[in-house]
Amino acid sequence: MRKTSPIGVFDSGYGGLTILKGLRKALPQYDYLYLGDNARAPYGTRSFDIVYGFTLEAVRYLFAQGCPLVILACNTASAKALRSIQQNDLPRMADPGLRVLGVIRPTVELIPSVTRSGHVGVLGTPGTVASRSYTMEIGKTSPDIRVTEVACPLWVPLVENREADSPGADYFVGKYLDTLMQADPAIDTVILGCTHYPLLYPKIRAYLPPEIKVLAQGELVGNSLADYLLRHPEMETRLSKGGDTRFLTTENTEKFNPLASLFVGHPACAQRIDLTNTL
């Protein structure tokens, strides 16, 4: 079997597959290894310590599988675990060239060039919104931009229960968007701050006025990683290029495969692993 050094892509569940799809669109030549901790999902309502611990387990596992670069394709993990892993854990690892990146910064970097009013809305899980990561990250580079964050706790269950296209989903899409726009009617840009939410994009887009921009993260992260690899040739040369993608899950594969196929748009065949017994 060909030895690979794939890009690792980690999510607590299925939503990160929309990031994987964006990565493969922007950078189809690389190998990818996707890991979904579906058995312990969702992460959105868990504490910082639990999310950090679970995420670090997954990152270490992907490093052990030969991934020199891991993308946290999960807003909750990016918000609650990324900084600690980058600052505390990576410096202690034997390989100083290993890297972990998240999905919040690539989204934040685009905001100043998109918003005209300077008013931005963020829709996310309760965990992401409670962390105020988007507000803080945007504030670091664009302190004049006003950010309003709204939690949408029922959107992930709608997607994972295959109700995203159902008439019943309209009520819950409208409910949270009403809350957001009532909080700040001047919003002209809305960030989908959860990787599940692109599957609700048609309803979100239809509900909002056409002049309001809606940003999904898959394409943004893909373009950001392409730029990162241009700026970091030392990482680019470590990655294998075969165009292959493999899937891992901590859940039963009979459950994972059909739903994963819905997210990526083609059949997905995963291998089941147990993170708690691999380290």
Secondary structure, DSSP 8 states (H G I E B T S, - for coil): ------EEEEESSSTHHHHHHHHHHH-TTS-EEEEE-GGG---TTS-HHHHHHHHHHHHHHHHHTT-SEEEE--HHHHHHTHHHIIIIIGGGSS-TT-EEE-SHHHHHHHHHHH-SSSEEEEEE-HHHHHHTHHHHHHHHH-TTSEEEEEE-TTHHHHHHTT-TTSHHHHHHHHHHHHHHHHH-TT--EEEE-STTGGGGHHHHHHHS-TTSEEE-HHHHHHHHHHHHHHH-HHHHTTS--S--EEEEESS-HHHHHHHHHHHHTS---EEE--GGG--
